[in-house]
Amino acid sequence: MTLPDTAATPAGDDRAFQVDLRGLVDLLSHHLYSSPRVYLRELLQNAVDALTARHGLEPDAPADAFGIRLYADGSVVRVEDDGVGLTETDVHTFLATIGRSSKRAERIAEQRADFIGQFGIGLLSCFLVADEIHVLSRSARTPDARAVEWRGRGDGSYTVRTLPASARHRPGTTVTLTPRADTGEWTRPAQVHALARQFGSLLRHPVTFDDGSGGAGVAVNPEPAPWARSYPTPGSRSRALAAYGEGVFGFTPLDTIELDLPAVGLKGIACVLPEAVPAGRRHGHRVHVKGMLLSEQAEEILPEWAFFVRCVVDAESLRPTASRESLYEDDTLAAVRDALAERLRAWMARIAASDPELLGRFLQAHHLAVKSLAVHDDEILRMLLPWLPFETTDGHTTLDEFARTHRTVLVTSSVEEFRQVAAIASAAGLGVVNGGYTYDRELVHRLPEIRSGVSVADLDPATLTAHLDPVDRETELAAVAYLALARDALAVFDCDVALRTFQPASAPALLVDSREARHERTRSRLAREQEGGVWGDILGALRQEAPRAQLILNQLNPLVRAAVAIEEPELARTSAEALYGQAVLLSRRPLRPAESSLINRSFLDLLAHALRKDS
């Protein structure tokens, strides 16, 4: 390796970076901007910022005195504004220097919050659809200012000319693009019009579009935002907001919630989805900054639990990222997210107090979202827990209704446990809630906080079996031999067998087991297999015996009475295996391979026995 000749280069000699403009444009198109369509948004944004600066110079001018005009006829795309314009010095300073924004100029630095763009790279997006950008501008700061023409090319070169004032009769800027042949999908007149409406429908300055057909230009944003209009009655306002939400999102809102945060200049609406959405699935929200569409998929504007609404908001003080396609995560955004969450809580409180019909429809669709909020929000818990639906032994009902019938509420730890015991617990008069769904068990345990006189406990197998009646002495003695064979047949599943009587009589057997018990048995078995020698025997003796499953046969069921009377040992074993298999299937828990094999084998054995008997 040859070291450089340090003597040839004086220490401290400053050099300028050389920028490959084509490489930079390629970087923007693949990593900063999501699509070439953003070129029109950047041109609109520059025009709006120029109008903002013009109003700063002429604060007494009417709000609609200055506007933006778009033109696209298939051969060119042109954006013209009546903004502050540029001098020749401005052109050299801001258009020919990548990354420098006119919003950083000292004379308007204190007004930067009034501008949408603050990064100085927006004009480069035009190179995504064109090889040359033509800018004609005249400054409004000097009455007799001359016009300035700037032509920038994709190879990094540019030319600047000063023209007579007659080249542009009034202050402002016109940007003209000649699209490349491969970018027609973004520069056709209909597409330019659609993009203008998409990005600029809420802009506060008048924007018109002309397709070159000879007709008058059409307004892109003919009306202000719906929440900024006046309505004769609250009902008409509510209907107008709902219609706007339906037009934006494509569904009829269950309700619309007005959002207004004056501290950050935010206004808008939240549309309540009419149908349930998968848990954790977050919808994107439509966010405008100073009227310009920033993103249609902004998830960060609301907390994760608020997946039952979609929002359209327009804000003054939210900070966009460099791509202007998402929001910068800062303290302001965090405060806005918290404040909007409070608006949603306030809406739920209002309908809970004044509109039970709407509350019922809302909870029917979005109870999971509300449950996720109630777990961590005591106010929502107290307000809505009595109204939330749960699966119980009395059917799907609210905890408020359930607690009126059952002063002691039992809750299962899993869905399969509830499936096992629901029918029998109901017949025994026990009130059991399915706690296997997300949030349900935790919420049911908090019921005593808002309902005095109600107690909640986890369902224990002993609690259920205590409500099953024992059989008489004579019946128990007659079943001893069968029960011994059944226990031997099911020993491989760590399952004991007992005989009881319980309702409903149509249920032949009840399998009392839990997921935790199965896991503990599996862990103990693996530990025994891995341990050996003297230490294995000692640890085995000291280890607490894992809880066993229990198959409880129902003496009231005709099938069980017939099985208990079987005298043939092999057939008795097979019938016990079949009863166990049926009980496992009724529990609806996943079958282990050995259980699947047992069910198939017992069925075939019973079928073979029946065929032999018939022959």
C-alpha positions in Angstrom: 0.0 0.0 0.0 1.4 3.4 -1.0 0.7 6.2 1.4 -0.5 9.6 0.0 2.0 12.3 -0.4 1.0 14.6 2.5 3.3 17.3 1.3 1.4 17.7 -1.9 -1.9 18.6 -0.1 -1.6 21.4 2.5 -3.1 20.6 5.9 -6.6 21.9 6.3 -7.3 22.2 2.5 -11.2 22.2 2.3 -12.9 20.2 -0.5 -16.5 20.2 -1.5 -18.5 16.9 -1.8 -19.2 15.9 -5.4 -22.9 14.8 -5.7 -24.0 12.2 -8.3 -27.5 13.6 -8.9 -28.8 10.5 -10.7 -27.5 8.3 -7.9 -29.2 10.6 -5.3 -32.5 10.5 -7.2 -32.3 6.7 -7.4 -31.7 6.7 -3.6 -34.8 8.9 -3.1 -37.0 6.7 -5.3 -36.0 3.5 -3.6 -35.5 4.4 0.0 -37.2 7.8 0.9 -40.3 8.0 -1.2 -42.8 5.1 -1.5 -43.8 5.9 -5.1 -43.1 8.4 -7.9 -46.6 9.9 -7.3 -45.1 12.0 -4.5 -43.7 14.4 -7.1 -47.1 16.1 -7.3 -47.4 16.3 -3.5 -43.9 18.0 -3.3 -44.9 20.5 -6.0 -48.2 21.3 -4.2 -46.3 21.6 -0.9 -43.8 24.0 -2.3 -46.6 26.1 -3.8 -48.5 26.1 -0.5 -45.4 27.2 1.4 -44.8 30.0 -1.2 -48.4 31.2 -0.6 -47.8 31.1 3.1 -44.8 33.3 2.7 -46.8 35.6 0.4 -49.5 36.1 3.0 -46.7 36.9 5.4 -45.8 39.8 3.2 -49.4 40.8 2.6 -51.3 39.9 5.7 -54.3 42.0 4.8 -54.9 40.2 1.5 -58.1 37.9 1.5 -57.4 34.3 2.2 -58.5 33.3 -1.3 -56.6 36.1 -3.1 -53.8 33.8 -4.1 -54.1 30.2 -5.4 -52.6 27.3 -7.1 -53.3 26.1 -10.7 -52.5 22.7 -12.1 -52.3 21.8 -15.8 -51.7 18.4 -17.4 -52.5 17.5 -21.0 -50.4 14.4 -21.4 -47.4 16.2 -22.7 -46.5 18.5 -19.8 -47.4 18.8 -16.1 -47.5 22.4 -14.8 -48.0 23.7 -11.3 -48.4 27.5 -11.0 -48.8 29.5 -7.8 -49.3 33.1 -6.7 -46.7 32.7 -3.9 -43.8 34.8 -2.8 -41.6 33.9 -5.8 -37.8 33.7 -6.1 -35.2 36.2 -7.0 -32.1 35.3 -9.0 -30.1 35.0 -5.8 -32.8 32.8 -4.3 -32.7 30.5 -7.4 -28.9 30.1 -7.1 -29.2 29.6 -3.3 -32.2 27.2 -3.0 -32.7 25.5 -6.4 -29.1 24.7 -7.2 -28.0 23.6 -3.7 -29.3 20.2 -2.7 -30.7 20.0 0.8 -31.1 23.7 1.3 -34.7 24.9 1.9 -36.0 28.4 1.5 -37.8 27.9 4.7 -34.4 28.2 6.4 -33.9 31.7 5.2 -33.3 34.0 8.1 -36.1 36.4 7.2 -38.7 33.6 7.7 -36.9 31.4 10.2 -39.1 32.4 13.0 -42.2 31.4 10.9 -41.0 27.9 10.0 -43.8 26.3 11.9 -46.2 27.8 9.3 -44.6 25.8 6.5 -45.2 22.1 5.6 -41.7 21.2 4.1 -38.5 22.0 5.9 -36.0 19.6 4.3 -35.1 21.2 0.9 -35.1 18.0 -1.2 -38.7 18.0 -2.4 -38.0 19.4 -5.9 -35.7 16.5 -6.6 -38.7 14.2 -6.5 -39.7 15.6 -9.9 -36.7 13.8 -11.4 -38.6 10.6 -10.7 -40.9 11.4 -13.6 -39.0 13.9 -15.8 -35.5 14.5 -16.9 -35.8 18.2 -16.8 -37.4 20.7 -14.5 -38.3 24.2 -15.7 -39.0 26.9 -13.2 -40.1 30.4 -14.0 -40.5 32.7 -11.0 -40.9 36.3 -10.1 -40.4 37.6 -6.6 -43.2 39.5 -4.7 -40.7 41.2 -2.4 -39.7 43.7 -5.0 -42.4 45.5 -7.0 -40.3 45.8 -10.2 -38.6 42.4 -9.8 -37.6 40.7 -13.0 -38.5 37.1 -13.8 -36.0 34.3 -13.4 -35.8 31.1 -15.4 -34.1 28.0 -14.0 -33.7 24.7 -15.9 -32.4 21.7 -14.0 -31.4 18.5 -15.6 -31.1 15.0 -14.3 -27.4 14.9 -15.1 -26.8 17.5 -12.4 -26.4 20.5 -14.7 -28.6 23.6 -14.7 -28.9 27.0 -16.4 -30.3 30.3 -15.0 -31.5 33.3 -17.0 -32.9 36.6 -16.0 -35.9 37.6 -18.1 -38.0 40.8 -18.4 -40.9 41.2 -15.9 -43.2 40.7 -18.8 -42.1 37.0 -19.0 -44.3 36.6 -15.9 -46.8 39.3 -15.3 -47.4 38.7 -11.7 -45.4 37.4 -8.7 -45.3 33.6 -8.2 -43.7 30.5 -9.6 -44.5 28.1 -12.4 -42.9 24.6 -12.4 -43.2 22.7 -15.7 -42.2 19.1 -16.2 -41.9 17.2 -19.5 -42.6 13.6 -18.4 -40.5 10.7 -19.6 -42.3 8.1 -21.7 -42.1 5.4 -18.9 -43.9 7.6 -16.4 -47.3 8.0 -18.1 -49.2 6.3 -15.3 -48.3 9.1 -13.0 -48.5 12.1 -15.4 -51.7 11.4 -17.4 -54.3 14.2 -16.9 -56.8 11.9 -15.1 -54.1 10.7 -12.8 -52.7 14.1 -12.0 -56.2 15.2 -11.2 -56.8 12.2 -8.9 -53.4 12.8 -7.2 -54.2 16.5 -6.7 -57.5 15.5 -5.0 -55.9 12.9 -2.9 -53.1 15.1 -1.6 -54.8 18.5 -1.7 -58.5 18.0 -0.9 -58.2 19.8 2.5 -55.7 22.6 1.5 -56.8 26.0 2.7 -55.8 27.8 -0.6 -57.9 27.4 -3.7 -56.5 24.8 -6.1 -57.8 24.2 -9.6 -57.0 21.7 -12.3 -57.1 22.1 -16.1 -56.7 19.1 -18.5 -56.1 21.2 -21.6 -59.4 20.3 -23.2 -60.4 23.9 -23.4 -62.9 23.9 -20.6 -62.7 25.9 -17.4 -60.5 24.5 -14.7 -62.2 22.4 -12.0 -61.8 23.0 -8.3 -59.7 20.4 -6.5 -60.8 21.5 -3.0 -64.1 23.2 -3.5 -65.2 23.0 0.1 -63.4 23.3 3.4 -63.0 20.2 5.6 -66.4 19.0 6.8 -65.6 19.7 10.5 -64.8 23.3 9.5 -68.2 24.0 8.0 -71.4 25.3 9.6 -74.5 23.1 9.8 -78.1 24.1 10.7 -78.5 21.3 13.4 -76.3 18.9 15.3 -78.1 16.0 13.5 -77.2 17.4 10.0 -73.6 17.9 11.2 -73.4 14.3 12.4 -74.8 13.0 9.2 -72.4 15.1 7.1 -69.4 13.8 9.1 -70.6 10.2 8.7 -71.0 10.7 5.0 -67.5 12.1 4.7 -66.1 9.2 6.7 -67.9 6.7 4.4 -66.5 8.4 1.3 -63.0 8.3 2.7 -63.0 4.7 4.2 -65.7 2.9 2.3 -67.9 1.8 5.2 -70.8 3.4 7.1 -69.5 4.3 10.5 -71.2 3.0 13.6 -70.7 6.5 14.9 -68.4 9.4 14.3 -66.3 11.1 17.1 -65.2 14.6 16.6 -61.6 15.2 17.4 -60.4 18.7 18.4 -57.1 19.5 20.1 -56.6 23.3 19.9 -53.1 23.1 21.5 -51.7 21.5 18.4 -54.2 22.8 15.9 -55.7 19.3 15.3 -59.2 18.7 14.0 -60.9 15.7 12.5 -63.1 12.7 13.1 -62.8 9.1 14.2 -65.1 6.7 12.5 -66.1 3.7 14.5 -65.9 0.5 12.5 -69.3 -1.3 12.2 -67.8 -4.8 12.4 -65.2 -6.5 14.6 -61.6 -6.6 13.5 -58.9 -9.2 14.4 -57.3 -8.6 17.8 -54.1 -6.5 17.4 -54.8 -5.6 13.8 -54.2 -1.9 13.5 -55.7 0.2 10.8 -53.9 3.1 9.2 -55.3 6.6 9.7 -55.5 9.5 7.2 -53.3 12.3 8.5 -53.0 15.8 6.9 -50.5 18.4 8.0 -51.7 21.9 7.4 -54.2 20.5 4.9 -51.7 18.4 2.9 -52.1 14.7 3.0 -49.2 13.2 4.8 -50.2 9.5 5.1 -53.1 7.2 4.7 -51.6 4.5 6.9 -50.4 6.5 9.9 -50.8 3.9 12.8 -48.9 5.9 15.3 -51.5 8.6 15.8 -53.6 6.4 18.2 -52.7 3.8 20.8 -52.7 0.1 19.9 -56.0 -0.7 21.7 -57.9 1.8 19.5 -58.2 -0.6 16.6 -62.0 -0.1 16.4 -61.7 3.3 14.8 -60.2 4.9 11.7 -59.4 8.6 11.8 -59.1 11.5 9.4 -57.2 14.4 11.1 -55.6 17.7 10.0 -53.0 19.1 12.3 -50.8 22.2 12.5 -48.0 21.1 14.8 -47.2 17.5 14.0 -43.8 17.0 12.6 -43.4 15.0 9.4 -40.4 12.9 8.6 -38.0 13.7 5.8 -40.1 11.7 3.3 -43.3 13.5 4.5 -45.0 10.2 4.5 -45.1 9.5 8.2 -44.9 11.3 11.5 -41.8 11.9 13.5 -42.0 10.2 16.9 -41.5 13.0 19.4 -43.1 14.4 22.6 -45.7 16.3 20.6 -46.9 13.1 18.9 -46.9 11.2 22.2 -49.1 14.0 23.8 -51.4 14.0 20.8 -51.8 10.2 21.0 -52.7 10.4 24.7 -55.1 13.2 24.1 -56.9 11.4 21.3 -57.1 8.3 23.5 -58.9 10.5 26.1 -61.4 11.6 23.5 -62.2 7.9 22.7 -62.6 7.2 26.4 -64.9 10.2 26.8 -67.0 8.9 23.8 -67.4 5.5 25.5 -68.4 7.2 28.7 -71.0 9.3 27.0 -72.7 6.4 25.1 -72.6 4.3 28.3 -74.5 7.0 30.1 -76.9 8.2 27.4 -77.2 5.7 24.5 -77.5 2.1 25.6 -78.6 1.0 22.2 -75.5 2.3 20.5 -73.4 1.0 23.4 -74.8 -2.5 22.8 -74.0 -2.4 19.1 -70.6 -1.1 19.8 -69.8 -3.8 22.4 -71.2 -6.5 20.2 -68.7 -5.7 17.5 -65.7 -4.4 19.6 -65.9 -6.0 23.0 -62.3 -7.4 22.7 -60.9 -3.9 22.2 -62.8 -2.6 25.2 -61.6 -5.6 27.3 -58.0 -4.9 26.4 -58.5 -1.3 27.5 -60.5 -2.2 30.7 -57.6 -4.4 31.9 -55.4 -1.3 32.3 -57.9 1.5 32.7 -59.9 1.5 36.0 -62.3 4.1 34.7 -63.3 2.1 31.7 -63.4 -1.0 33.9 -65.9 0.5 36.3 -67.9 2.0 33.5 -68.2 -0.9 31.0 -67.3 -4.2 32.7 -71.0 -4.8 33.7 -72.0 -4.4 30.0 -69.3 -6.6 28.4 -70.4 -10.0 27.1 -68.9 -13.2 28.4 -69.4 -16.9 27.7 -71.0 -18.5 30.7 -73.0 -21.5 31.8 -76.1 -19.3 31.3 -75.1 -18.6 27.7 -73.5 -15.4 26.4 -74.5 -12.7 28.8 -73.1 -9.7 30.7 -71.4 -10.0 34.0 -74.1 -7.8 35.5 -76.9 -10.2 34.5 -74.8 -13.2 35.5 -74.0 -11.8 39.0 -77.7 -11.3 39.7 -78.2 -15.1 39.5 -74.8 -16.3 40.9 -73.4 -14.6 43.9 -70.3 -16.9 43.6 -68.8 -16.7 40.2 -66.4 -19.5 39.1 -64.0 -18.9 36.2 -62.1 -21.4 34.2 -58.5 -21.0 33.1 -59.0 -22.3 29.6 -61.6 -22.7 26.9 -61.2 -26.5 26.9 -61.8 -26.6 30.7 -65.0 -24.7 30.2 -66.1 -27.0 27.5 -65.5 -30.0 29.7 -67.6 -28.8 32.6 -70.2 -26.3 31.2 -73.2 -28.7 30.8 -72.6 -30.5 34.1 -71.9 -27.3 36.1 -75.0 -25.7 34.7 -77.1 -28.7 35.7 -75.6 -28.6 39.2 -76.5 -24.9 39.5 -72.9 -23.6 39.4 -72.2 -20.3 37.7 -69.1 -20.7 35.6 -67.5 -18.1 33.2 -65.2 -19.1 30.4 -62.0 -17.4 31.3 -60.0 -18.9 28.5 -60.3 -16.0 26.1 -57.9 -13.0 26.0 -58.5 -10.7 29.0 -61.6 -12.6 30.3 -60.2 -14.3 33.3 -58.4 -11.2 34.6 -61.5 -9.1 34.1 -63.9 -11.5 35.8 -61.6 -11.5 38.9 -62.1 -7.8 39.1 -65.9 -8.0 39.2 -66.0 -7.6 43.1 -64.4 -4.2 42.7 -67.6 -2.8 41.1 -70.2 -5.3 42.4 -70.5 -5.7 46.1 -71.7 -9.0 47.5 -70.2 -11.0 44.6 -67.2 -13.3 45.0 -65.0 -14.8 42.2 -62.9 -17.9 42.4 -61.0 -20.1 39.9 -62.9 -23.3 39.2 -61.2 -26.1 41.0 -61.9 -29.8 40.0 -62.7 -30.5 43.6 -65.4 -27.9 43.6 -67.1 -29.5 40.6 -66.8 -33.1 41.8 -68.2 -32.1 45.2 -71.5 -31.3 43.4 -71.6 -34.8 41.8 -73.7 -37.3 43.8 -72.2 -40.6 44.9 -73.8 -43.9 43.8 -75.4 -46.2 46.4 -73.3 -48.8 48.1 -74.7 -51.7 46.2 -74.1 -50.1 42.8 -70.5 -49.2 43.8 -69.7 -52.8 44.9 -71.1 -54.2 41.6 -68.9 -51.8 39.6 -65.6 -52.6 41.5 -64.3 -55.1 38.9 -65.1 -52.8 36.0 -63.6 -49.8 37.5 -60.3 -51.7 38.2 -60.1 -52.8 34.6 -60.9 -49.2 33.4 -58.1 -47.8 35.6 -55.7 -50.3 34.3 -56.6 -49.5 30.7 -56.3 -45.7 31.2 -53.2 -45.8 33.4 -51.1 -44.9 30.4 -52.9 -41.5 30.4 -52.4 -40.9 34.1 -56.2 -41.1 34.5 -58.2 -42.3 37.4 -61.8 -43.6 37.0 -64.8 -43.0 39.3 -68.5 -43.6 39.2 -71.0 -40.9 40.2 -74.5 -39.6 39.3 -75.0 -36.2 37.7 -77.1 -34.3 35.3 -77.6 -34.2 32.4 -78.1 -37.9 32.1 -77.3 -37.7 28.4 -73.6 -37.1 29.3 -71.9 -40.6 29.8 -68.7 -39.3 31.3 -66.8 -36.2 32.4 -63.1 -35.8 32.0 -61.8 -33.6 34.8 -58.3 -32.4 33.8 -56.5 -29.1 33.2 -53.8 -27.9 30.9 -51.5 -27.2 33.9 -51.9 -30.7 35.2 -51.1 -32.2 31.8 -48.0 -30.1 31.5 -46.9 -31.1 35.0 -47.4 -34.7 34.2 -45.4 -34.4 31.0 -42.6 -32.5 32.9 -42.4 -35.2 35.6 -42.3 -38.0 33.1 -39.5 -36.4 31.1 -37.6 -35.8 34.4 -38.0 -39.4 35.4 -36.7 -40.5 32.0 -33.6 -38.3 32.3 -32.7 -39.2 35.9 -31.2 -42.5 36.9 -29.4 -44.4 39.6 -29.6 -43.7 43.3 -30.1 -40.0 42.9 -33.0 -40.6 40.5 -34.7 -42.8 43.1 -34.2 -40.2 45.9 -35.5 -37.3 43.8 -38.4 -39.5 42.7 -39.3 -40.2 46.3 -39.1 -36.5 47.2 -41.0 -35.2 44.2 -44.6 -34.3 44.7 -46.8 -36.6 42.7 -48.2 -34.8 39.6 -52.0 -34.4 39.6 -53.9 -37.1 37.7 -56.8 -36.7 35.3 -60.1 -38.2 36.4 -62.7 -39.8 34.2 -66.1 -39.7 36.1 -68.6 -42.1 34.7 -72.3 -41.1 35.0 -74.4 -43.9 36.4 -77.5 -42.2 35.1 -76.5 -42.7 31.6 -77.7 -46.0 29.9 -74.5 -46.6 28.1 -72.5 -46.4 31.3 -74.9 -48.8 33.1 -74.5 -51.3 30.2 -70.7 -50.9 30.2 -70.4 -51.4 34.0 -72.3 -54.7 33.6 -69.8 -56.2 31.1 -68.2 -59.3 32.4 -65.8 -60.0 29.5 -62.5 -58.3 30.6 -61.2 -57.3 27.1 -64.6 -55.9 26.1 -64.8 -54.0 29.4 -61.3 -52.5 28.8 -62.4 -51.5 25.3 -65.6 -49.8 26.5 -63.6 -47.9 29.1 -61.2 -46.7 26.4 -64.2 -45.7 24.2 -65.8 -43.7 27.1 -62.5 -42.0 27.7 -62.1 -41.1 24.0 -65.6 -39.7 23.9 -64.9 -37.5 26.9 -61.7 -36.2 25.4 -63.6 -35.3 22.2 -66.3 -33.5 24.1 -63.6 -31.4 25.9 -62.5 -30.1 22.4 -58.9 -30.0 23.4 -56.2 -31.1 20.9 -55.8 -34.9 20.9 -52.4 -36.4 21.7 -51.2 -39.1 19.2 -51.8 -41.8 21.8 -55.4 -40.6 22.3 -56.1 -40.6 18.6 -54.8 -44.1 18.3 -56.9 -45.2 21.3 -60.1 -43.8 19.9 -59.6 -45.5 16.5 -58.6 -48.8 18.2 -61.5 -48.9 20.6 -64.0 -48.1 17.8 -62.6 -50.9 15.6 -62.6 -53.3 18.6 -66.2 -52.6 19.4 -67.2 -52.9 15.8 -65.4 -56.3 15.5 -67.1 -57.5 18.7 -70.5 -56.5 17.3 -69.8 -58.3 14.1 -68.7 -61.5 15.9 -71.8 -61.4 18.1 -74.1 -61.1 15.0 -72.4 -63.9 13.2 
